[in-house]
Every structure is written in structure tokens, then in C-alpha cells.
Amino acid sequence: MGKLNGRVALITGGASGLGAEDARVLAREGAQVVITDVQDEAGARLAAEIPGCVYLHHDVRDEARWHEVVAEVIARFGRLDILVNNAGLVRFSTVEEQPFADFRLQIDVMLNGTFLGCQAAIPHMSRDGSGSIINIASVAAFKGISAIPGYSAAKAGIVGLTRSVAVHCREQGYRIRVNALAPGGIATPMTAQAVSELPEGNAGLDQATNFGMGEPHDVANMVLYLACDDGKHITGTTITIDNGETMA
């Protein structure tokens, strides 16, 4: 207990699923947690359950709102030590059938949202001398899954962006570590949606049938590792949490 005492964490997409569990775990280890989302009722409920937690409405596609959110975190707590770029969504279709609007939405939320988060947070982390940015990617960045072309493209982009931002921070002399996590199938509301929407036999269901479903705390525990001093020598990498799925 107390691995994050005195530190401030900002978690996007924090109202449910992986983000909500990240918030619980980081708060339990002493962090002051700010969660953001567009699910206002769920976000407010979760914030009320976690001592000291703050909820802010936040569409991660909005560049101006990113700077407002970070400014509010700094105004309230005086610092920002941890950023978890977790906000995400999925739209199922093949490359031939997916409307461009759905493809673009996934890129905007996950890849562009992650870029904007890094850009908004780094100046404040560098001022304080250190920080940890954790970007949530997916095994879809490495494995071809025909039912999620937009999601796969966004998550692959996050992997490349993570490396680039990590190198930038090192070159600038910032003590900011930047890493990505690539979960496989995790039992969240989003994956429950997938199981209900995809037709029987679709390759997108392989995660659940062949590799088992992980739990949100499986990811949150690694977020904690990268956020605290245990992960102080790790930057620029992507860690898979997939029960061996990407070995297949």
C-alpha cells in the first residue's frame, strides 16, 4: 500500500471498464485520482465511491478541452504525475463495409485522443521533473482481426506513437516514462458488446473462446507497476497482457 502517495493521476475513459479499475487500484495505492469520460452519470457514481476522486466531463477528441482538463488538475492539486490514455470504443465491420465515419471516429478517440493527451500533459510533467504516461493499446495492434479495422489501426498507431513520445522525452532530458499496454480479451462492458454483436464463428471471438478472458485488474495491476517506482527503468515499450494470444 502507498506506492503512489503524493502523486496525481489522470485517467481518461475512467467511468467504466479498464479505466474504472485503474482508478480504484491507483487510489488504493495513495494516488489522487481524476477520471474523465463522456459518461457523466457513471463517472460521477464512480468518483463518489473512491475517496477523493474527481470526475470531469471530457471528450478526448477536443484539443481545447484537453488543456482545460490538465489546467484544472494542476489548479486543484498542483501537479500531474500519471496520465493513463484509456478512452476507447469499437465499431464492428469489415474494411469493405465499415462506414468511413466509424473508422474516423475510432482514430479520433483512441489515436488522436492519445496524442492530444501526451501533448497536453508533458509540459506539466517536465516542469515537475518526472512522470509516467501509460497508453492503452491492444493485441489488435499486432494481430489481424477482420472485424475491427478501425480499432486495429488506432491501436497500432498508439504503439508507434508511444515509442516516438518516449524517445522525445529522453532526448529532451525529461524524466517522463512513456509506455503502452496491449491487452487481449478482458471482461469489460465493451468486450461484452463484442460477444453479443459478432456472428457465431467470427474470428473476432477467438480471444474469448481460445485464450480466455482476463479481468480488468489484470491490466490495472500493470498500470500500477508502470505508474510507480517499480517500473522506473521501463520506457518506450509495449507490454502484452493476453494469456499468450500473440504467440499463436
VMD Tcl script that draws the C-alpha trace (Angstrom):
set ca {
  {0.00 0.00 0.00}
  {1.07 3.60 -0.60}
  {3.21 3.16 -3.71}
  {1.67 6.34 -5.17}
  {1.39 8.53 -2.09}
  {1.52 12.21 -3.05}
  {1.05 11.60 -6.77}
  {-1.77 12.74 -9.03}
  {-3.21 10.54 -11.78}
  {-5.47 11.48 -14.69}
  {-7.35 8.59 -16.33}
  {-9.42 9.05 -19.48}
  {-12.35 6.77 -20.17}
  {-12.42 6.28 -16.42}
  {-16.16 5.83 -15.86}
  {-16.26 2.11 -16.60}
  {-14.27 -0.95 -17.64}
  {-10.48 -0.78 -17.56}
  {-10.37 2.90 -16.65}
  {-12.61 2.42 -13.63}
  {-10.46 -0.42 -12.30}
  {-7.32 1.65 -12.92}
  {-8.86 4.40 -10.81}
  {-9.64 2.03 -7.95}
  {-6.18 0.46 -7.94}
  {-4.22 3.72 -8.19}
  {-6.35 5.36 -5.50}
  {-5.85 2.34 -3.24}
  {-2.10 2.91 -3.54}
  {-2.40 6.51 -2.43}
  {-2.81 8.47 -5.67}
  {-5.14 11.41 -6.01}
  {-7.22 10.28 -8.99}
  {-9.04 12.36 -11.60}
  {-11.22 10.39 -14.01}
  {-12.64 11.82 -17.20}
  {-15.26 10.49 -19.59}
  {-18.39 11.42 -21.53}
  {-20.47 9.01 -19.42}
  {-21.34 11.60 -16.81}
  {-23.67 9.58 -14.59}
  {-21.34 6.58 -14.42}
  {-18.34 8.82 -13.88}
  {-19.97 10.71 -11.04}
  {-21.04 7.44 -9.37}
  {-17.54 6.02 -9.51}
  {-15.96 9.23 -8.23}
  {-18.34 9.12 -5.26}
  {-17.18 5.58 -4.45}
  {-13.44 6.40 -4.44}
  {-12.25 8.69 -1.63}
  {-11.00 11.99 -3.01}
  {-11.67 11.06 -6.63}
  {-12.72 13.82 -9.03}
  {-14.79 13.35 -12.18}
  {-14.60 15.73 -15.15}
  {-16.58 15.62 -18.39}
  {-14.09 15.25 -21.21}
  {-14.32 14.37 -24.89}
  {-10.75 13.36 -25.69}
  {-11.17 14.45 -29.31}
  {-11.40 18.08 -28.19}
  {-7.96 19.73 -28.16}
  {-9.09 22.77 -26.19}
  {-10.82 20.62 -23.58}
  {-7.61 18.65 -23.03}
  {-5.82 21.82 -21.97}
  {-8.75 22.81 -19.76}
  {-8.74 19.43 -18.02}
  {-5.00 19.44 -17.40}
  {-5.19 23.04 -16.16}
  {-7.96 22.07 -13.74}
  {-5.92 19.15 -12.42}
  {-2.94 21.45 -11.84}
  {-5.14 24.12 -10.24}
  {-6.69 21.60 -7.83}
  {-3.65 19.52 -6.93}
  {-0.60 21.44 -8.07}
  {0.87 18.65 -10.17}
  {0.27 15.84 -12.65}
  {2.37 12.70 -12.29}
  {0.48 9.96 -14.14}
  {-1.59 10.01 -17.33}
  {-3.48 6.92 -18.45}
  {-4.77 7.38 -22.00}
  {-7.51 4.77 -21.78}
  {-10.56 6.20 -23.57}
  {-11.74 3.95 -26.35}
  {-14.56 2.41 -28.32}
  {-15.05 -0.17 -31.04}
  {-17.20 -0.35 -34.16}
  {-17.50 -3.78 -35.77}
  {-17.37 -4.23 -39.52}
  {-15.03 -5.33 -42.30}
  {-12.86 -2.98 -44.33}
  {-15.33 -3.31 -47.21}
  {-18.38 -2.46 -45.14}
  {-17.23 -0.07 -42.42}
  {-18.52 3.48 -42.94}
  {-15.65 5.95 -43.06}
  {-17.32 7.91 -40.26}
  {-16.98 4.89 -37.95}
  {-13.36 4.36 -38.95}
  {-12.55 8.02 -38.37}
  {-14.36 8.07 -35.02}
  {-12.13 5.28 -33.69}
  {-8.98 7.02 -34.93}
  {-10.13 10.32 -33.43}
  {-10.96 8.92 -29.99}
  {-8.10 6.49 -29.48}
  {-5.13 7.61 -31.57}
  {-5.77 11.34 -31.77}
  {-7.01 11.42 -28.18}
  {-3.79 9.77 -27.02}
  {-1.69 12.24 -29.00}
  {-3.57 15.20 -27.54}
  {-3.22 13.79 -24.03}
  {0.54 13.40 -24.34}
  {0.88 16.86 -25.82}
  {-1.17 18.49 -23.06}
  {0.43 16.63 -20.16}
  {4.14 16.58 -20.98}
  {4.87 20.29 -20.34}
  {3.47 20.00 -16.82}
  {5.20 16.70 -16.07}
  {8.51 18.06 -17.37}
  {8.16 21.12 -15.14}
  {7.89 18.86 -12.09}
  {10.76 16.72 -13.31}
  {9.13 13.33 -13.83}
  {6.03 11.44 -14.81}
  {4.58 8.29 -16.29}
  {2.32 8.14 -19.34}
  {0.55 4.84 -19.97}
  {-1.24 4.42 -23.29}
  {-3.77 1.62 -23.71}
  {-3.23 -0.22 -26.98}
  {-4.43 -3.76 -27.79}
  {-3.28 -7.06 -29.23}
  {-5.22 -5.86 -32.27}
  {-2.16 -3.72 -32.99}
  {-0.20 -6.89 -33.77}
  {-2.80 -9.46 -34.78}
  {-5.08 -9.27 -37.81}
  {-8.75 -9.28 -36.77}
  {-11.00 -8.69 -39.76}
  {-13.98 -7.40 -37.77}
  {-12.21 -4.35 -36.31}
  {-10.16 -2.49 -38.97}
  {-10.60 0.95 -37.43}
  {-9.88 -0.23 -33.91}
  {-6.81 -2.15 -35.09}
  {-5.46 0.87 -36.96}
  {-5.94 3.15 -33.96}
  {-4.27 0.75 -31.55}
  {-1.33 0.12 -33.89}
  {-0.92 3.87 -34.15}
  {-0.79 4.12 -30.36}
  {2.10 1.65 -30.26}
  {4.12 3.72 -32.73}
  {3.18 6.99 -31.05}
  {4.28 5.63 -27.68}
  {7.78 4.89 -28.96}
  {8.07 8.30 -30.58}
  {6.94 10.18 -27.46}
  {9.24 8.11 -25.23}
  {12.25 8.97 -27.42}
  {11.26 12.64 -27.44}
  {11.12 12.75 -23.65}
  {14.52 11.09 -23.38}
  {16.05 13.46 -25.94}
  {14.67 16.47 -24.06}
  {16.05 15.22 -20.76}
  {12.58 14.81 -19.26}
  {12.27 12.07 -16.67}
  {8.95 11.05 -18.18}
  {8.43 7.39 -18.97}
  {6.02 6.55 -21.79}
  {4.75 3.01 -22.27}
  {1.81 1.16 -23.77}
  {-0.18 -1.86 -22.67}
  {-1.73 -4.25 -25.18}
  {-4.48 -6.31 -23.55}
  {-6.13 -9.26 -25.19}
  {-9.71 -10.11 -24.31}
  {-10.66 -8.51 -20.99}
  {-14.10 -8.85 -19.41}
  {-15.43 -5.29 -19.71}
  {-18.69 -3.81 -20.99}
  {-17.02 -3.18 -24.36}
  {-15.99 -6.81 -24.81}
  {-19.42 -7.96 -23.68}
  {-20.79 -5.84 -26.50}
  {-18.40 -7.57 -28.90}
  {-19.52 -11.02 -27.88}
  {-23.17 -10.03 -28.35}
  {-22.70 -8.32 -31.72}
  {-20.31 -10.58 -33.60}
  {-21.81 -13.52 -35.50}
  {-21.01 -17.05 -34.39}
  {-17.76 -18.26 -35.88}
  {-16.32 -14.78 -36.41}
  {-12.56 -14.68 -35.85}
  {-13.03 -11.72 -33.55}
  {-14.41 -14.12 -30.94}
  {-11.15 -16.11 -30.79}
  {-9.98 -14.21 -27.73}
  {-12.85 -15.44 -25.58}
  {-13.01 -18.98 -26.95}
  {-9.32 -19.83 -27.34}
  {-7.43 -17.69 -24.85}
  {-9.90 -16.96 -22.07}
  {-10.96 -13.56 -20.83}
  {-8.82 -11.61 -18.42}
  {-10.17 -9.36 -15.68}
  {-9.80 -5.57 -15.50}
  {-7.45 -5.87 -12.51}
  {-5.03 -7.84 -14.70}
  {-4.49 -4.63 -16.66}
  {-4.81 -2.26 -13.70}
  {-2.03 -4.04 -11.82}
  {0.33 -3.42 -14.73}
  {-0.82 0.20 -14.93}
  {0.18 0.48 -11.27}
  {3.56 -1.11 -11.95}
  {4.33 1.38 -14.71}
  {2.94 4.31 -12.73}
  {5.01 3.72 -9.59}
  {8.74 3.45 -8.99}
  {8.68 -0.31 -9.60}
  {8.68 0.49 -13.32}
  {11.28 3.27 -13.17}
  {13.59 1.65 -15.73}
  {10.94 0.93 -18.36}
  {10.07 3.33 -21.18}
  {9.21 3.13 -24.87}
  {7.85 -0.39 -24.69}
  {4.53 -2.13 -25.22}
  {3.62 -4.90 -22.80}
  {1.08 -7.52 -23.86}
  {-1.43 -8.85 -21.33}
  {-3.02 -11.56 -23.41}
  {-2.55 -15.05 -21.96}
  {-0.24 -15.89 -24.87}
  {-2.63 -14.83 -27.63}
  {0.03 -13.05 -29.70}
  {2.23 -16.15 -29.56}
  {-0.31 -18.08 -31.62}
}
mol new
graphics top color blue
foreach p $ca { graphics top sphere $p radius 0.5 }
foreach p [lrange $ca 0 end-1] q [lrange $ca 1 end] { graphics top cylinder $p $q radius 0.2 }
display resetview
